[in-house]
Amino acid sequence: MLRLRLKILGGFEARIGPGQPLDIAIRKTRALLAYLAVPAGRAHTRDKLASLLWSDRGDEQARNSLRQALTELGRILADIEPSPLVKRRDILLLDPEAVEVDAMLFERLAVSSDASDLRRASVIYAGDLLDGFGVRDQAFEDWLRDERERYRELAIAALKKLVTCETGANALAVAQRLLTLAPLQEEAHRTVMRLHADGGNIGAALRQYESCRELLKGALDVEPSPETEALRCQIRDRTNTTAPVRLPAEAAGAGGTGDESSKLSIAVLPFRNLTDDVAQRYFSDGITEDIITELSRFRSLTVIARHSSFALRDQPLDVAEMAQKLGVECIVEGSVRRAGNRARITARLIDAESGSQLWSEHYDRDLTDIFAVQDEIVHAIVATLPGRIDAIGIRLARRKRPENLTAYDCFLRGLELYQTMDRAAEPSARHWFEKAIAADPNLAVAYSYISALHLRNWYLDLSAQDLEQALDMARRAADLDPNDGQIQGGLGVIRLYRKEFDEAAFRLERALALNPNDTLVMVWMGWLATYRGRPAEGLDWMSKAASLNPYPPSWFNTTQAMVLYGLHRYEESAAILERESNPSAWVLAYLLAAYGRTGRLDEARARGAKFREQRPDRSLLQVAAIEPYESARDLDHLLDGLRKAGVSN
């Protein structure tokens, strides 16, 4: 029997069975359906429903509005027999046998003590009840406020129980999600502190304490409790012991980080643009990139980075060959055909070894539904791989979506230009990002990319104003969307160049917690470790990034060369940097320093002379001097190499 399926946690979506989402055009009709569903089976009088949603109208007008909403629902639900909407004289209700409601399932699972039930509950709770939804009627808004708070409290209680069932990185992911829901609960902060400490990351544990202290001071004007202070002292004093910080009932269960080799590996190939206009490829590329980002949040998946999967675009390879080149077990591929305000998206998941199709689907939607389609594709993929996916990570923090398609479209156009790394394209990229912000002033990611453009200008022109503007834009982005990993990472990089090392570390670690498969953030972690005098750790980060990005952009390799220089492996560093066909000033600074250290002075003079011809206004010593090394000794190591190569002011 077909049933009405309602998803009202994190937004609103209604389906009949496994079909397409229902088009319920009138917002108050959707509100009525959601209200009847919480819980399904509860009876309501017509007068009560009319006053709930149309309290600003007269009695007769409110009743007429209710009748119109019920007529619309009757038409939409006509394919379900018997109808889930039960009418008994003056009473209305939803038949609980004919409807499935995610909020009701969440309530049942959240009160369980079974770990698997709690995991399912954490996945179902995709966000606040009817997130982003409102009807401008005070009676309904009052009900919605109270119900949202009730479900949030259920989610907090469920996560507190779940964190005691998990270990290692999984426990930390649960605890950090708990913090997003209950940022003023010290218990959650203490749990994160303990888990960081038991994982050996004392710095992150103490930074969590500082975050807790600042939050409590700013929001409540209070200091942390004696219990939190005692934990800070205990963690701070752990210098000569490897014993873990013992967890009480609030956070027991922390342990190792899990076996990386047990993770399923997957690559998402660029979705084909089937539109006649080849210039529309930016749109299909944007959809692909969003799917990669969302899949990357699963901690039990190894997701190949965008750059590597896009490197195989248009190559005459079959699925098995692509999988072999990328080193993955599964491939996702698809296509996009855009026509006016509609799009047809197809996607399929393929077992690379057998070539068999594990799942496929196509979607014909208005473009306003594009983000819902992306989420459906992600959930369908992981549902096809039962027992192997840790689904907690996908909703560690929900990324904010653009509020309209115009903003998304403008952003994708800017992103396409930005990713060319062509400085001549930067004004056009900024133009599109600014148009995206004009269409949606809360589009955090657009501010983040404008910040990145300012940072590029600062590095190339040494304009202090650009560095400040980069920081301002990055802060704006992080304020608008604190749960986007690359936004947090971008702010961390700016803090790094300002030599605010602890703040940079905090932001980059937060970015990695939000998206553990983000190779860009891994490279930034390599920068941080090297600039703080730990190049061996930096090389480890580069190795991790390389395992997820077998066809990386060239600047990944030049970063590795910088790390190798810090390890005094000058020949290896030079060998990488020499492969750059159009080296930047930064590349030349490290290359000539490596030449100076190895006595290759003729090559250094030839390269240096060519650079002076191209940039008579810039000195390589000047370029090297702004490298954000924490220790003057490490910066001198670079500058002395350049001087040995004959570079002078």
C-alpha positions in Angstrom: 0.0 0.0 0.0 1.3 3.5 -0.9 1.9 5.7 2.1 2.5 9.4 2.5 6.1 10.0 3.6 6.9 13.3 5.3 10.3 14.7 6.1 9.9 17.6 8.5 13.3 17.6 10.3 15.7 20.0 8.6 13.0 21.3 6.2 9.9 20.0 4.5 9.4 17.3 1.9 6.4 15.1 1.1 6.3 12.1 -1.1 3.9 9.3 -2.0 5.8 6.1 -1.5 9.2 6.3 -3.2 8.0 8.8 -5.8 9.1 12.4 -6.5 8.5 15.1 -3.9 5.0 16.5 -4.0 4.4 20.0 -5.3 2.5 21.7 -2.5 2.6 25.3 -3.7 0.8 27.0 -0.8 3.0 27.4 2.2 0.2 27.2 4.8 -1.0 24.0 3.2 2.4 22.5 3.9 2.2 23.9 7.4 -1.2 22.3 8.0 0.1 18.9 6.8 3.2 19.2 9.1 1.1 20.2 12.1 -1.3 17.2 11.6 1.7 14.9 11.4 3.1 15.8 14.9 1.9 13.3 15.9 -0.1 11.5 13.3 -3.3 10.2 14.7 -4.0 13.2 17.0 -7.5 14.7 16.3 -7.9 18.5 15.8 -11.1 20.5 15.4 -11.5 22.7 12.3 -11.8 25.8 14.4 -8.5 25.0 16.1 -6.7 24.6 12.8 -8.3 27.7 11.3 -7.2 29.8 14.3 -3.7 28.3 14.2 -2.9 29.2 10.7 -5.3 32.1 9.8 -5.6 33.9 13.2 -5.3 37.3 11.5 -8.6 36.7 9.6 -12.2 36.7 10.6 -13.8 33.3 11.5 -15.6 32.8 8.2 -12.6 33.8 6.1 -10.3 31.6 8.2 -12.6 28.6 7.7 -12.7 29.3 4.0 -8.9 29.3 3.9 -8.8 26.0 5.7 -11.3 24.5 3.3 -9.1 25.6 0.3 -6.0 24.0 2.0 -7.9 20.8 2.6 -9.1 20.8 -1.1 -5.5 21.1 -2.2 -4.4 18.3 0.1 -7.2 16.1 -1.2 -6.1 16.6 -4.8 -2.5 16.0 -4.0 -3.2 12.9 -1.9 -5.8 11.4 -4.3 -3.5 8.5 -5.3 -3.4 7.1 -1.8 -6.2 4.8 -1.0 -7.6 5.0 1.6 -6.7 8.6 2.1 -4.3 9.5 4.9 -6.4 12.6 5.6 -9.3 11.5 7.8 -12.4 13.9 8.1 -15.0 13.2 10.8 -17.6 16.0 10.9 -15.7 18.8 12.6 -12.6 16.6 13.3 -9.4 16.2 11.1 -6.4 13.9 11.6 -3.8 12.0 9.7 -4.2 8.2 9.7 -1.0 6.9 11.4 -1.2 3.7 9.4 -1.1 5.6 6.1 1.7 8.0 6.8 5.4 7.8 7.7 6.9 10.8 9.5 10.6 11.2 10.1 10.0 13.1 13.3 7.9 10.3 14.8 10.6 7.7 13.9 13.2 10.0 15.4 11.2 10.3 18.7 11.0 6.5 19.1 14.7 6.0 18.3 16.0 8.9 20.4 14.7 7.5 23.7 16.3 4.1 23.0 19.5 2.9 24.8 20.6 0.8 21.8 23.6 2.2 19.9 22.3 1.4 16.5 19.0 3.1 17.3 20.8 6.2 18.5 22.9 6.3 15.3 19.8 6.1 13.2 18.2 8.9 15.3 21.3 11.1 14.8 21.1 10.7 11.0 17.3 11.3 10.9 17.7 14.6 12.9 18.9 16.6 9.9 18.1 19.9 11.6 15.4 21.8 13.4 11.8 21.0 12.8 10.7 22.7 9.6 14.0 24.4 9.4 13.8 27.6 7.4 10.0 27.4 7.4 7.5 30.1 8.6 4.0 31.3 7.8 3.9 34.7 9.5 1.1 33.6 11.8 1.9 34.1 15.5 -0.1 31.1 16.7 1.7 28.7 14.4 5.1 30.3 15.1 4.6 29.9 18.8 3.7 26.2 18.3 6.7 25.7 16.0 9.1 27.4 18.4 8.1 25.1 21.3 8.2 22.0 19.1 11.6 22.9 17.7 12.9 23.2 21.2 11.4 19.9 22.2 13.0 18.0 19.3 16.3 19.8 19.8 16.3 18.6 23.5 15.6 15.1 22.3 18.5 15.2 19.9 20.8 16.5 22.6 19.8 13.8 24.9 20.3 11.1 22.2 23.7 12.4 21.3 24.8 12.4 24.9 23.9 8.7 25.1 25.5 8.0 21.7 28.8 9.5 22.6 29.2 7.0 25.4 28.8 4.2 22.8 31.3 5.4 20.3 35.1 5.5 20.2 37.9 7.6 18.8 37.0 9.8 15.8 33.4 8.7 15.8 33.0 9.8 19.4 34.6 13.1 18.7 32.3 13.6 15.7 29.3 13.0 17.9 30.6 15.3 20.6 31.3 18.1 18.2 27.8 17.8 16.7 26.5 17.9 20.3 28.3 21.2 20.7 26.6 22.7 17.6 23.2 21.9 19.3 24.2 22.9 22.8 27.1 25.4 22.6 26.5 26.7 26.2 26.5 23.3 27.9 29.9 22.9 29.6 29.4 19.1 29.7 29.6 19.0 25.9 32.8 21.1 25.9 34.4 18.9 28.6 33.6 15.8 26.5 35.3 17.3 23.4 38.3 18.3 25.6 38.6 14.8 27.0 38.4 13.1 23.6 41.0 15.5 22.1 43.3 14.8 25.1 42.9 11.0 24.9 43.7 11.2 21.2 47.0 12.9 22.1 46.0 16.4 20.8 46.6 18.4 24.0 46.6 21.7 22.1 43.2 21.1 20.6 41.8 20.1 24.1 43.1 23.4 25.6 41.8 25.4 22.7 38.4 23.9 23.3 38.6 25.1 26.9 39.4 28.6 25.6 36.5 28.4 23.2 34.2 27.4 26.0 35.5 30.2 28.3 35.0 32.9 25.6 31.6 31.6 24.7 30.4 31.6 28.3 31.8 35.0 29.0 30.3 36.5 25.9 26.9 34.9 26.2 26.3 34.6 29.9 29.1 36.8 31.5 30.2 33.8 33.6 33.4 31.8 34.0 33.7 28.1 33.4 32.7 25.9 36.3 35.2 24.4 38.8 34.8 21.0 37.1 35.8 22.5 33.7 38.7 24.3 35.3 39.9 21.1 37.0 39.8 19.3 33.7 41.8 22.0 32.0 44.5 21.7 34.7 44.5 17.9 34.4 45.0 18.0 30.7 47.6 20.8 30.8 49.6 18.9 33.4 49.7 15.7 31.2 53.3 16.0 30.1 55.0 12.9 31.4 52.3 10.3 31.1 50.5 8.5 28.3 47.6 7.6 30.6 44.3 8.8 29.2 42.1 11.4 30.8 39.4 9.2 32.4 35.9 9.7 31.1 33.0 9.7 33.4 29.5 8.7 32.3 29.1 11.9 30.3 31.7 10.8 27.7 33.0 7.3 28.3 34.1 5.3 25.3 36.8 7.3 23.7 39.5 5.3 22.0 41.4 4.9 18.7 40.6 6.4 15.4 39.7 3.3 13.5 41.3 1.4 10.6 41.7 3.6 7.6 42.2 0.5 5.3 38.6 -0.7 6.1 37.1 2.4 4.4 35.3 2.1 1.1 36.8 4.3 -1.6 34.7 6.2 -4.1 35.2 8.7 -6.8 32.6 11.0 -8.3 33.4 11.7 -12.0 32.3 15.1 -13.5 28.7 14.9 -14.5 28.3 15.3 -18.2 26.7 18.4 -19.5 24.1 17.4 -22.0 22.9 20.9 -22.7 23.5 22.2 -26.2 25.3 25.2 -24.8 28.8 24.0 -23.8 29.2 27.1 -21.7 26.7 25.6 -19.2 29.3 23.1 -18.1 30.0 25.2 -15.0 26.5 24.1 -13.8 27.1 20.4 -14.1 30.6 20.8 -12.6 29.1 22.6 -9.6 26.6 19.8 -9.0 29.4 17.3 -9.1 31.5 19.3 -6.7 28.7 19.6 -4.2 28.1 15.8 -4.3 31.8 15.2 -3.6 31.7 17.6 -0.7 28.7 16.0 0.9 30.0 12.4 0.4 33.3 13.5 2.0 31.6 14.1 5.3 31.2 10.4 5.8 34.0 9.3 8.0 33.8 5.7 6.8 34.3 6.7 3.1 37.5 7.6 1.4 36.4 10.1 -1.3 38.8 11.1 -4.0 39.4 14.8 -4.3 37.7 16.8 -7.0 40.9 17.7 -8.9 41.8 14.0 -9.4 38.4 12.9 -10.6 38.1 15.9 -12.9 41.6 15.1 -14.3 40.0 12.1 -16.1 37.3 14.1 -17.8 36.8 13.1 -21.5 39.5 10.5 -21.4 38.6 7.3 -23.4 38.6 5.0 -20.4 36.0 2.5 -19.2 34.9 2.4 -15.6 37.4 -0.2 -14.5 40.3 1.7 -16.0 39.2 4.9 -14.3 38.8 3.1 -11.0 42.2 1.6 -11.3 43.8 5.0 -12.1 42.0 6.6 -9.1 42.5 3.6 -6.8 38.8 3.3 -5.8 36.2 0.5 -5.4 33.2 2.5 -6.6 32.5 5.1 -9.2 29.7 7.7 -9.3 28.9 9.1 -12.7 25.9 11.1 -14.2 24.7 13.8 -16.5 22.8 17.1 -16.3 20.5 18.5 -19.0 19.3 22.0 -18.2 16.4 23.6 -20.0 15.0 26.9 -18.8 14.0 26.5 -15.2 14.1 22.7 -15.2 16.9 20.2 -15.1 17.1 16.5 -15.6 19.8 14.9 -13.6 20.9 11.2 -13.9 23.2 9.4 -11.5 24.5 5.9 -11.1 26.8 4.1 -8.7 29.0 1.4 -10.2 31.0 -1.4 -8.6 34.4 -0.9 -10.2 35.6 -4.5 -10.0 32.5 -6.1 -11.6 31.3 -3.2 -13.6 27.8 -3.8 -12.3 25.4 -1.0 -11.6 24.6 -0.8 -7.9 22.1 2.0 -8.1 20.7 4.5 -10.6 18.1 7.2 -10.7 17.0 10.2 -12.7 15.4 13.4 -11.5 13.2 15.8 -13.4 13.0 18.9 -11.2 12.6 22.6 -11.1 16.0 24.1 -10.5 14.8 25.4 -7.1 14.9 21.7 -6.0 18.6 21.2 -7.1 19.9 20.9 -3.5 17.3 18.4 -2.5 18.4 16.3 -5.5 22.0 16.4 -4.4 21.1 15.2 -0.9 18.9 12.4 -2.4 21.8 11.2 -4.5 24.2 11.2 -1.5 21.7 9.3 0.7 20.9 6.8 -2.1 24.6 6.0 -2.6 25.3 5.4 1.1 22.1 3.4 1.5 23.3 1.1 -1.2 26.4 0.3 0.8 24.8 -1.1 4.0 26.9 -1.8 7.1 30.0 0.1 5.8 29.0 3.7 6.3 29.2 5.8 9.4 26.4 8.1 8.6 27.0 10.5 11.5 29.5 12.6 9.5 27.1 13.7 6.8 25.2 15.9 9.1 28.0 16.8 11.4 27.0 20.3 10.3 24.6 21.2 7.6 26.0 23.6 5.0 23.9 26.6 4.3 22.4 26.5 0.8 21.9 29.6 -1.4 18.4 31.0 -0.9 17.8 31.2 -4.7 19.1 29.7 -7.9 20.3 33.0 -9.2 22.9 33.3 -6.4 23.9 29.7 -6.9 24.3 30.2 -10.7 26.4 33.3 -10.3 28.6 31.7 -7.7 29.3 28.7 -10.0 30.3 31.1 -12.8 32.7 32.8 -10.5 34.0 29.5 -9.2 34.8 28.3 -12.7 36.9 31.4 -13.4 38.6 31.3 -10.0 39.7 27.7 -10.5 41.6 28.6 -13.7 44.2 30.2 -11.4 44.5 32.8 -14.2 45.1 36.3 -12.7 43.5 37.9 -15.7 40.2 36.1 -14.9 40.1 37.3 -11.3 38.2 40.5 -11.8 35.5 38.5 -13.7 35.4 35.9 -10.9 35.0 38.6 -8.3 32.2 40.2 -10.4 30.2 36.9 -10.3 30.8 36.4 -6.6 29.6 39.9 -5.9 26.5 39.3 -8.1 25.9 36.1 -6.1 26.0 38.1 -2.8 23.7 40.7 -4.3 21.2 37.9 -5.0 21.7 36.3 -1.6 23.5 38.4 1.0 23.9 35.4 3.3 25.8 33.2 0.8 28.8 32.6 2.9 30.9 30.7 0.4 30.9 33.7 -2.0 32.4 35.9 0.7 35.0 33.2 1.3 36.2 33.2 -2.3 36.3 37.0 -2.4 38.5 36.7 0.6 40.8 34.2 -1.3 41.1 36.7 -4.1 42.2 39.4 -1.7 44.7 37.0 -0.2 46.2 36.3 -3.7 46.5 40.0 -4.3 48.2 40.5 -1.0 50.7 37.8 -1.7 51.5 39.1 -5.2 51.5 42.8 -4.4 52.2 42.9 -0.6 49.2 45.2 0.0 48.4 45.3 3.7 44.9 46.6 2.8 44.3 43.4 0.8 45.3 41.2 3.8 42.9 43.1 6.0 40.1 42.8 3.5 40.8 39.1 3.1 40.4 38.7 6.9 37.2 40.8 7.0 35.6 38.7 4.2 36.7 35.4 5.8 35.3 36.4 9.1 32.0 37.4 7.4 31.8 34.0 5.7 32.6 32.1 9.0 30.0 34.1 10.9 27.3 33.3 8.2 28.2 29.6 8.0 30.4 28.3 10.8 29.9 24.7 9.6 31.6 24.8 6.2 35.0 23.2 6.4 36.7 25.2 3.6 35.4 28.5 5.0 36.9 27.6 8.3 40.1 26.5 6.6 40.3 29.7 4.5 40.1 31.8 7.7 42.8 29.6 9.2 45.1 30.3 6.3 44.7 34.0 6.7 45.4 33.7 10.4 48.5 31.7 9.5 49.8 34.5 7.2 49.2 36.9 10.0 51.3 34.7 12.2 48.4 34.1 14.6 49.4 30.4 14.9 47.0 29.2 17.6 44.0 30.7 15.9 45.1 29.2 12.6 45.5 25.8 14.2 42.0 26.1 15.8 40.4 27.0 12.5 42.2 24.3 10.4 41.4 21.6 12.9 37.8 22.6 12.9 37.8 22.5 9.1 39.2 18.9 9.2 36.6 17.9 11.8 33.8 19.2 9.5 35.2 17.4 6.4 37.8 14.7 7.2 38.3 13.9 3.4 39.1 17.5 2.3 42.6 17.3 0.8 42.8 21.1 0.5 42.6 21.4 4.3 45.1 18.6 4.6 47.6 20.6 2.6 46.9 23.6 4.7 47.6 21.5 7.8 50.9 20.7 6.1 51.6 24.4 5.7 50.8 25.0 9.4 53.0 22.2 10.7 56.0 23.2 8.5 55.7 26.9 9.3 55.6 26.0 13.0 58.9 24.1 12.7 57.5 20.5 12.3 58.2 19.7 8.6 58.1 15.9 9.3 54.5 16.3 10.4 53.9 18.5 7.4 55.1 15.7 5.1 52.7 13.3 6.8 49.8 15.6 5.9 51.0 15.8 2.3 51.0 12.0 2.2 47.5 11.9 3.4 46.4 14.4 0.9 48.1 12.5 -1.9 46.3 9.3 -1.0 43.0 11.0 -1.7 44.1 13.1 -4.6 46.3 11.0 -7.0 46.1 13.7 -9.7 46.6 16.8 -7.6 47.0 20.4 -8.8 50.6 21.5 -9.2 50.6 23.6 -6.1 50.1 20.5 -4.0 53.5 19.3 -5.3 55.2 22.7 -4.8 53.9 22.6 -1.2 55.6 19.2 -0.8 58.8 20.8 -2.1 58.6 23.5 0.6 58.2 20.8 3.2 61.1 18.9 1.8 63.3 22.0 2.0 62.4 22.3 5.6 63.6 18.7 6.1 67.0 19.6 4.4 66.1 17.4 1.5 67.2 20.0 -1.0 67.8 17.9 -4.1 64.3 16.3 -3.9 62.8 19.8 -3.3 64.6 21.2 -6.4 63.5 18.3 -8.5 59.9 19.0 -7.9 60.1 22.7 -8.3 62.0 22.4 -11.6 59.0 20.8 -13.1 57.0 24.0 -12.9 56.7 25.4 -16.5 55.7 28.9 -15.3 57.1 29.2 -11.8 55.7 31.8 -9.5 58.0 34.0 -7.4 57.2 31.7 -4.4 58.4 28.7 -6.3 61.5 30.4 -7.5 62.4 31.5 -3.9 62.5 27.9 -2.7 64.1 26.6 -5.9 66.9 29.1 -5.7 67.4 28.5 -2.0 67.6 24.7 -2.8 70.2 25.5 -5.5 72.1 27.6 -3.0 72.2 24.8 -0.5 73.4 22.2 -3.1 76.0 24.5 -4.8 74.1 24.7 -8.1 75.1 28.4 -8.4 75.1 28.7 -12.3 71.5 27.5 -12.5 70.5 29.8 -9.6 72.1 32.8 -11.4 70.3 32.0 -14.7 66.9 31.6 -13.0 67.5 34.7 -10.9 68.4 36.9 -13.9 65.3 35.8 -15.8 63.1 36.6 -12.8 64.6 40.1 -12.5 63.8 40.7 -16.1 60.2 39.8 -15.6 59.8 41.4 -12.2 62.3 44.2 -11.7 60.0 45.5 -8.9 60.3 42.4 -6.8 63.1 40.7 -4.9 63.0 37.0 -4.1 64.4 37.9 -0.7 61.3 40.1 -0.3 59.1 37.2 -1.3 60.8 34.8 1.1 60.7 37.3 4.0 56.9 37.2 4.3 56.8 33.4 4.7 55.0 32.9 8.0 57.6 30.8 9.9 57.0 30.9 13.6 60.7 30.6 14.4 63.2 33.2 13.1 65.7 30.3 12.7 63.4 28.5 10.2 63.0 31.7 8.2 66.8 32.3 8.2 67.1 28.8 6.9 65.3 29.9 3.7 66.9 33.4 3.5 70.4 32.0 3.9 69.8 29.5 1.1 68.8 32.4 -1.2 71.9 34.4 -0.2 74.1 31.3 -0.9 72.5 31.3 -4.4 73.7 34.9 -4.9 70.3 36.5 -4.4 70.5 40.0 -2.9 68.3 43.0 -2.5 
